[in-house]
Structure formats: structure tokens, C-alpha cells
């Protein structure tokens, strides 16, 4: 895979990150890495809490963009004749596309409540089950959020977007569990061969994007103020302990909580859609959350450095957490086996469920790959194919697609990505996360 990685400037970006003040250990890149804004997508870096920096470019525009997997008690044969109706109902209930708005209109201080409480707010409002929270990273709420420092522009962009999918590589997929690699762990995760599951990929929408944009401007000035020499202006940053650094963390945490609430609300609409089409309620269908984990985030975590437990600030951009068995941040029901790691494919290709390992904790600050990683730009992909052609090709493979943008569908053509199976195999063989199950797409709603 090295030749594909060397095809863009991702490696140069990994090297640039290594020069930033207070970095601990190595600047890291996962096997799905590719060029991004400032830092590569598929990168991770830890910084010292006193001497280190915090950088929006090391976290990404779509703050707390992440994956959620929902299991069911259904087998693929039970859903086959209902697949089209389910996709149609998803498409109606969960708006997708650029600037899409949802059914929920947040009023007054509700944006602040969502930003402070995350998925917990959504469940309290009736959008989910109490046990969902235990299956979400950080129990659905990242501490330290301060919605009051978020710009009015960001608030207005997010106010009508809760419960929406968005555009680009965001998706909902109805999938079949095609292969089980580790039956013991799969059983703990509630997965079995032939099972129907739903995977989603979405984030903090315009709210998180605007917060990132706002703080990139602030960080440009902060870098100069604190005399930080930058190898690339897009890596603008501030000391984590500075007022600018603290404010960005608090705003980023607000966006992270919005993203978790967003995926929770979408989960509610998925359950409603299944119930409407199949005539049974969501509990009868066993539609429980396996896990929800993000891949554009910065968090304070504890690691052993030179034999001493040390708290660090870990940036993960297009890279996902992969904690091992016994780690206190792994949900109790999974603590004996490790944290689920969700790695999506690209519409026409399979996705994977893995489990975190001790090796990742020691070598990559508990980090693994998040997806396949782009092999060509959106512009290059759209020049090679059309959205309708992609839709037809997927139909021939038995995969139904719903989209409101054929242009977007062309940009997300499966050939535009690396081979997700190769990426996962590298993570598995390197010991960063071990394969548990492979999932095959049956139907896709594409942003």
C-alpha cells in the first residue's frame, strides 16, 4: 500500500506534525492515511498538557464525525422483500445532502443543551433508550464543553441540522454480517452470521464545520502571538494551556456533543423506519446500539510514558480509538474483550468490525484506522464516472442506493478509495485492532 500513500503529500504532512511543540512520541499515520487540511486524514498525535499545543488541523473540520453500528435480531432473508421500502423510509425520515435540515427545530437555549449534554440530551427527549448511552464513546457526552463561546454563525448553521446525514462520504447502510472471524468477541458484541445490521457515518454538520473555521482564524493569530514556528500555516495552533487553546477545546467539545446527539436522533428515526415497514416495534426487532465511536477528535487520555502514567492530549483525525480489554473507558459490557472498532468501506465494498488491543495502547495511543482512505480526489472520481453509472453498477452487485445528489455519488465511487480489506489486514497484522466480523452492504442512503 506504500505506493498509494506516497502518491500524495500525506507523508510530508506526518513529518510536519512531528515538529510541533510538545509532541510526545511519534507523529503517527494509519494505513488509510491520505492528504488533508494541514495534517493527513488517518493521523494521530499526542501532545504534553503543559508544553504541547492543540490544533484544529489535527482534528478536522467535521468535529466528532463518527461511526455507529446498530444490530438487529433479523436475518437477511427476513428483510430482503422489504429492503426497498426500508431505504425509502430512511430517505424520508433522515434528510441527507448539503445543507439538509431535519424535523427537529431547536429553539432558545436548546442548542446549548444539546452541545453540553450530547447523546444524553437526545435520550432524555425520547430519541432513544437509556441503555444506548452505555454503548457510546464517553457515554455520549464529552466533558468540558462550553456552548456559550460558540459563534452565533455556528449556532445558526446547526440549529436545524440535528437528525440529518449531510453530504460527502456520509451514509446509512443496511448490511448483512457476511463472515465472523472471532466468534467469542462477535457474540459479546451481539453479532452473528447472516444478521441484518445498520451502519451510519455522520458528524456535527455545519455546526462543527463553522467552529473549526472560526478557530482556524483565531489560531493563525495565536501561532504568531506565542512564537510557534509552523511548517505549514494550516497547522496553526495554540498552547493547550493558553486561553485560545482552552477556548478551542471547549468549543470543539460542544461540537462533539452535537455530533453524538445527531447520531442518536438518527438512530431513533432508523428504529421508527423499521417499525413502520415491518410492523413490529424496535425492541421486538432487537435494534440495539453495538457502539458509537468518532474519528475527528481531541481528548485528554492517560498513557504509560517511560514507565510513568502520564496524561496527554491525543489528536485523532480520520483515525479511531481502539482500546483493549480491561481499559476503564471501554463499556462495561465489552470490558472483557475490548472496544468495538468500526471501519466502513465505500458503498460497493464491505465494512468491518474489529476490537481494540494492548498493542495499539502501547504503540499508537490506542488508535487504529477509521476507513478505507481516499485513493483519488473527488474531482478525479467524478471525471471518471457519473452518479447514475455508479448507481447502476451497484445495482448489478445487488446493492440498492438512494441519493439526492448524483454528483456526490460519482465523487464517492468505490474505486476512489483504497481497498478496505487491505487496510484492515494491515491493522490486524500489526496488532492495532483484530478482525471480528465482515459486513456486506445491501442498501445505501448516501449524503
C-alpha positions in Angstrom: 0.0 0.0 0.0 3.0 2.3 0.4 2.9 3.4 -3.3 -0.7 4.7 -2.9 0.3 6.5 0.3 3.3 8.1 -1.4 1.0 9.3 -4.3 0.1 12.5 -2.4 1.7 14.6 0.4 0.4 12.7 3.4 3.9 11.6 4.5 5.1 15.2 4.3 2.2 16.2 6.5 3.0 13.4 9.0 6.6 14.8 9.2 5.3 18.4 9.6 3.2 17.4 12.6 6.3 15.8 14.2 7.8 19.4 14.5 5.0 20.9 16.6 5.8 22.0 20.2 5.3 19.4 22.9 4.6 16.4 20.7 5.1 13.1 22.7 6.5 10.0 21.0 5.8 9.9 17.3 3.6 11.6 14.8 1.5 8.7 13.5 -0.3 7.7 10.3 -2.7 4.8 9.9 -2.7 2.6 6.8 -5.7 4.5 5.3 -3.9 7.8 5.5 -4.2 10.4 2.8 -3.7 14.1 2.3 -5.9 16.5 4.3 -6.1 20.1 5.5 -2.8 20.7 7.4 -2.5 17.1 8.8 -3.2 13.9 6.9 -6.5 12.2 7.3 -5.8 9.0 9.2 -3.3 10.6 11.5 -2.8 10.8 15.3 -0.5 12.9 17.6 -0.3 13.2 21.3 0.9 16.4 23.0 2.1 17.3 26.5 -0.6 19.1 28.6 1.9 21.8 29.8 4.2 22.3 26.8 2.1 21.0 24.0 -0.4 22.5 21.5 -3.9 22.0 20.3 -4.6 22.4 16.6 -7.9 22.4 14.6 -5.9 21.0 11.6 -5.1 17.9 13.7 -8.8 17.3 14.5 -10.5 18.2 11.3 -13.4 20.2 10.0 -16.2 17.7 10.8 -15.6 17.6 14.5 -16.6 14.2 16.1 -17.6 12.7 12.7 -18.0 9.1 13.6 -19.5 5.7 13.1 -22.4 4.0 14.8 -23.4 0.3 14.3 -26.9 -0.9 15.2 -27.6 -4.6 15.4 -30.9 -6.5 15.0 -32.4 -9.9 15.6 -33.3 -10.1 11.9 -31.7 -12.3 9.3 -31.1 -11.1 5.8 -33.8 -13.3 4.3 -36.4 -11.7 6.6 -35.6 -8.2 5.2 -35.0 -9.0 1.5 -38.5 -8.2 0.3 -38.7 -5.1 2.5 -35.3 -3.6 1.6 -36.6 -1.0 -0.9 -39.3 0.2 1.5 -36.8 0.5 4.3 -34.4 2.6 2.2 -37.3 4.8 1.1 -38.4 5.3 4.7 -34.8 6.1 5.8 -34.6 8.6 2.9 -37.8 10.3 4.0 -37.1 10.3 7.8 -33.4 11.2 7.7 -32.6 14.2 5.4 -29.3 14.0 3.5 -27.3 16.2 1.3 -25.6 19.6 1.5 -27.4 22.0 3.9 -30.1 19.5 4.7 -32.4 20.3 7.6 -34.2 17.8 9.8 -37.6 17.5 11.6 -36.2 19.0 14.9 -36.1 22.8 15.2 -34.0 23.7 18.2 -35.3 26.8 20.0 -34.0 29.2 22.6 -31.2 27.5 24.6 -31.8 24.0 23.2 -28.7 24.3 21.1 -26.7 24.9 24.2 -28.3 22.0 26.0 -27.5 19.6 23.1 -23.9 20.9 22.9 -23.4 20.4 26.7 -25.2 17.1 27.1 -24.7 15.3 23.7 -26.5 11.9 23.2 -27.8 12.1 26.8 -30.0 15.1 25.8 -31.4 13.2 22.9 -32.3 10.2 25.0 -33.9 12.4 27.7 -36.1 13.9 24.9 -37.3 10.5 23.9 -34.9 9.9 21.0 -33.6 6.5 22.1 -33.2 4.1 25.0 -31.4 4.6 28.3 -29.1 1.7 27.5 -27.9 3.4 24.3 -25.8 5.8 26.3 -23.6 2.9 27.6 -22.7 2.0 24.0 -21.5 5.5 23.0 -17.9 6.7 23.5 -17.7 8.9 26.7 -21.3 7.8 27.4 -22.4 10.2 24.7 -21.0 13.4 26.4 -17.5 14.9 26.2 -16.9 16.9 29.3 -15.5 20.4 29.1 -17.9 21.8 26.5 -18.9 25.5 26.7 -21.6 26.3 24.2 -21.5 30.0 25.3 -18.2 30.6 23.5 -19.5 29.2 20.1 -20.2 31.8 17.5 -23.7 32.8 16.5 -23.0 31.8 13.0 -22.1 28.2 14.1 -25.3 28.1 16.2 -27.5 29.2 13.3 -25.9 26.6 11.0 -26.5 23.8 13.4 -29.9 24.7 14.7 -31.9 22.9 12.0 -29.5 20.1 11.3 -30.0 17.7 14.2 -31.0 14.3 12.9 -29.5 14.8 9.4 -27.0 12.9 7.5 -25.1 15.5 5.5 -23.2 15.0 2.3 -19.8 13.7 1.0 -18.8 10.3 2.4 -21.6 10.3 5.0 -24.0 7.4 4.7 -26.5 4.9 6.1 -26.1 1.3 5.1 -28.3 -1.7 5.7 -25.7 -4.6 5.8 -25.5 -8.3 6.3 -23.0 -9.9 8.5 -21.1 -11.9 5.9 -18.3 -13.5 8.0 -17.3 -13.9 11.6 -13.6 -14.0 12.4 -13.8 -14.2 16.2 -17.0 -15.9 17.3 -16.3 -15.2 21.0 -16.0 -11.5 20.6 -18.7 -11.3 18.0 -21.1 -13.0 20.5 -20.3 -10.3 23.1 -20.9 -7.6 20.5 -24.3 -9.3 19.6 -23.3 -10.2 16.1 -24.0 -13.4 14.1 -23.6 -14.6 10.5 -26.5 -13.7 8.2 -27.7 -10.9 10.6 -29.0 -7.5 9.5 -27.2 -4.5 10.9 -27.3 -0.8 10.1 -24.1 1.3 9.9 -24.1 5.1 9.9 -21.3 7.7 9.2 -22.0 11.3 10.0 -20.9 14.1 12.3 -21.5 17.6 13.6 -22.7 19.0 10.3 -22.4 22.8 9.8 -22.1 23.5 13.5 -18.7 21.6 13.8 -17.5 22.9 10.4 -18.1 26.5 11.4 -16.4 26.1 14.8 -13.4 24.7 13.0 -13.4 27.6 10.5 -13.8 30.2 13.3 -10.8 28.8 15.3 -8.5 28.4 12.3 -8.6 32.2 12.1 -8.1 32.5 15.8 -5.2 30.0 15.8 -3.4 31.9 12.9 -3.1 34.8 15.2 -2.3 32.7 18.3 0.6 30.9 16.5 2.2 34.3 15.9 1.4 35.5 19.4 3.1 32.5 21.1 6.0 32.4 18.6 5.2 29.0 17.2 7.1 28.2 14.1 4.8 26.4 11.6 6.0 24.2 8.8 2.5 24.8 7.2 0.1 27.6 8.0 -2.7 25.1 8.0 -1.2 23.6 11.2 -1.9 26.8 13.1 -2.3 26.1 16.8 -2.0 27.5 20.3 -0.6 26.1 23.6 -3.2 23.8 25.1 -2.9 25.7 28.4 -3.4 29.1 26.7 -6.8 31.0 26.7 -7.1 30.3 22.9 -6.3 26.6 23.4 -8.8 26.2 26.2 -11.5 28.0 24.3 -11.0 25.9 21.2 -11.2 22.7 23.3 -14.4 23.9 24.9 -16.0 24.8 21.5 -14.7 21.5 20.0 -16.3 19.6 22.8 -19.6 21.3 22.1 -19.4 20.2 18.5 -18.5 16.7 19.6 -21.6 16.5 21.8 -23.8 17.8 18.9 -22.5 15.1 16.7 -23.3 12.4 19.3 -26.8 13.8 19.7 -27.1 13.8 15.9 -26.3 10.1 15.6 -28.6 9.3 18.5 -31.5 11.1 16.9 -30.8 9.3 13.6 -30.9 6.0 15.5 -34.4 6.9 16.7 -35.5 7.5 13.1 -33.9 4.2 12.0 -35.9 2.4 14.6 -39.1 4.2 13.6 -38.5 3.3 10.0 -38.0 -0.4 10.8 -41.1 -0.5 12.9 -43.2 1.3 10.2 -42.2 -1.1 7.5 -42.0 -4.4 9.4 -44.9 -3.8 11.8 -43.0 -4.7 14.9 -41.5 -2.3 17.5 -37.8 -1.7 17.7 -37.3 -3.7 20.9 -39.1 -6.7 19.3 -36.6 -6.4 16.4 -33.6 -6.2 18.7 -32.4 -2.8 17.3 -29.7 -2.1 19.9 -26.6 0.1 19.5 -23.4 -2.0 19.3 -21.2 1.0 19.5 -20.6 4.7 18.6 -17.1 6.0 18.1 -15.8 9.1 16.4 -12.7 9.8 14.4 -12.2 13.6 14.4 -11.5 14.5 18.0 -9.0 15.6 20.6 -9.1 14.2 24.1 -7.2 14.1 27.3 -6.2 10.4 28.0 -3.7 8.6 30.2 -0.8 6.5 28.9 2.4 5.0 30.3 5.3 7.1 29.1 8.8 6.0 30.1 7.3 3.8 32.8 5.2 6.6 34.3 1.4 7.2 33.9 1.0 10.4 32.0 -2.0 12.5 30.9 -1.7 13.6 27.3 -3.9 15.4 24.8 -4.4 13.0 21.9 -5.5 14.4 18.5 -7.2 11.9 16.1 -8.0 13.0 12.6 -9.7 10.4 10.4 -8.4 7.8 13.0 -10.4 6.0 15.6 -9.9 5.0 19.2 -9.1 1.3 19.7 -8.8 0.5 23.4 -8.1 -3.0 24.7 -9.8 -5.4 27.1 -9.7 -4.1 30.7 -9.4 -0.4 29.8 -11.7 1.7 32.1 -13.0 3.7 29.1 -14.4 0.5 27.4 -18.1 0.0 28.2 -18.6 -2.5 31.0 -20.4 -5.0 28.8 -17.3 -5.1 26.5 -14.5 -4.7 29.0 -13.6 -8.4 29.0 -12.9 -8.4 25.2 -12.1 -4.8 24.3 -13.7 -1.8 22.5 -15.5 -2.3 19.2 -13.7 -0.6 16.3 -15.9 0.3 13.3 -14.2 0.5 9.9 -16.5 1.4 6.9 -16.0 0.5 3.3 -17.1 2.6 0.3 -20.7 1.7 -0.8 -19.8 -1.3 -3.0 -17.3 -2.8 -0.7 -17.5 -4.5 2.7 -17.1 -2.9 6.1 -15.5 -4.4 9.2 -15.9 -4.7 13.0 -12.7 -5.0 14.8 -11.7 -5.0 18.5 -9.0 -2.8 20.2 -5.7 -4.3 21.5 -2.9 -3.7 24.0 -0.5 -3.2 21.1 -2.5 -0.1 20.0 -2.4 1.3 23.5 1.4 0.9 23.6 2.3 1.9 20.0 -0.4 4.3 18.7 -2.0 5.9 21.7 -4.9 3.4 21.4 -5.6 4.4 17.7 -6.5 2.4 14.6 -7.6 3.1 11.1 -11.1 4.6 10.5 -11.9 3.6 6.9 -10.5 2.8 3.5 -9.0 6.2 2.8 -9.3 8.0 -0.5 -7.1 6.9 -3.4 -8.1 9.8 -5.6 -9.8 13.2 -5.2 -13.5 13.8 -5.6 -12.8 15.8 -8.8 -10.8 12.9 -10.3 -13.5 10.4 -9.4 -16.3 12.5 -11.0 -14.3 12.8 -14.2 -14.1 9.0 -14.5 -17.7 8.2 -13.9 -21.3 9.5 -13.4 -23.6 9.1 -10.5 -26.1 7.1 -12.5 -23.4 4.8 -13.7 -22.3 4.2 -10.1 -25.9 3.5 -9.1 -26.3 1.0 -12.0 -23.1 -0.8 -11.2 -24.0 -1.1 -7.6 -27.5 -2.4 -8.6 -25.8 -5.1 -10.6 -24.0 -6.1 -7.4 -27.3 -6.4 -5.6 -26.8 -3.1 -3.7 -29.7 -0.5 -3.8 -28.8 3.2 -3.5 -30.9 6.2 -2.5 -29.3 9.7 -3.0 -30.3 13.3 -3.7 -27.0 14.0 -5.5 -25.7 12.0 -8.4 -22.7 14.3 -8.5 -21.9 13.3 -4.9 -22.5 9.7 -5.8 -19.9 9.9 -8.6 -17.4 11.6 -6.2 -17.8 8.7 -3.7 -17.4 5.9 -6.3 -15.9 2.8 -4.7 -12.8 2.9 -7.0 -12.0 6.3 -5.5 -10.9 4.6 -2.2 -8.2 2.2 -1.2 -9.2 -1.4 -0.7 -10.7 -1.5 2.8 -9.8 -5.2 3.2 -6.1 -4.4 2.7 -6.3 -1.5 5.2 -8.0 -3.7 7.8 -5.5 -6.5 7.2 -2.6 -4.2 7.9 -4.2 -3.1 11.2 -4.9 -6.7 12.1 -1.4 -8.0 11.2 0.2 -5.0 13.0 -1.9 -5.9 16.1 -3.6 -2.5 16.3 -7.1 -4.0 16.1 -8.2 -7.5 15.5 -10.8 -8.6 13.0 -14.2 -9.7 14.4 -16.7 -9.5 11.5 -17.1 -8.5 7.9 -20.3 -6.7 6.8 -21.6 -6.6 3.2 -23.8 -3.7 2.1 -27.3 -4.4 0.8 -28.7 -0.9 0.6 -27.2 2.6 0.9 -28.6 6.0 1.7 -25.9 8.4 0.5 -25.4 12.0 1.5 
